[in-house]
Amino acid sequence: MQDNDFLDPKGDIRLTDKELIESPELQELAAEVIEKHKIELGPAQVGYLLVYPNISKQRAAKCMKATREVKHYSGNDYLVEVSGELWDMLDNDTRKMLIYHELLHIDPVFKAKNQEWKMKIRQPDFSDYYEINDTFGNEWYKTIQATASSLYDLDPKQESKVKV
C-alpha cells in the first residue's frame, strides 16, 4: 500500500482520494437546461457525476466522451463531471449556466454514409459560447472563479486560472 492509497468504508483499497457520485439533481437541472435552450443531443446518453472533494482546485467541471468500457457498463456516451464542493456552494442559476456550458461540448454527429452516430467533443469554438456571454453575460463564470477562490484560498493569479 502506498501513501496516497487508503481504505474506503468497506475496507477496499482505493488508489485516489476522489469520490464519484451519480447526481440525480445534476441530471434534473441538465434536463431543464436542455429543454429551455433546445440543445440537440441526438441519441447521446449523458451521465452526470459530482467529484468530491473536487476535480481539481482550478477545475470546476468537465465534459468528456465516455471510454468504450464506460459506454459498455453504463450506457453513457458522455460524462459531465462537476467539482462537488464547488457545486454545493453555487446558487441555482450559476449551476444551470455551468451545466449549459458543459452541454455545449457534446457533439453527436450523424454520418449518413454509414448511417451511424459518431460521438464527438466540441472544443470551445467561440460562436457557441458567445451565445452564453451575449445572452447571460459572464457573471456566472466570475461567480464560479470567486467561489473556488474562496473555497480553496486561491490567490488572484490562481483564481483567474479556474476554468470550466
Buried (B, 14 or more C-beta within 10 A) or exposed (E): EEEEEEEEEEEEEEEEEBEBEEBEEBBEBBEEBBEEBEEEBEEBEBBBBBBBBBBBBBBBBBBEBBEEEBBEEEEBBBBBBBBBBBBEBBEEEBBBBBBBBBBBBBBBEEEEEEEEEEBEEEEEEEEBEEEBEEEBEEEBBEBBBEBBBEBBEBEEEBBEEBBB
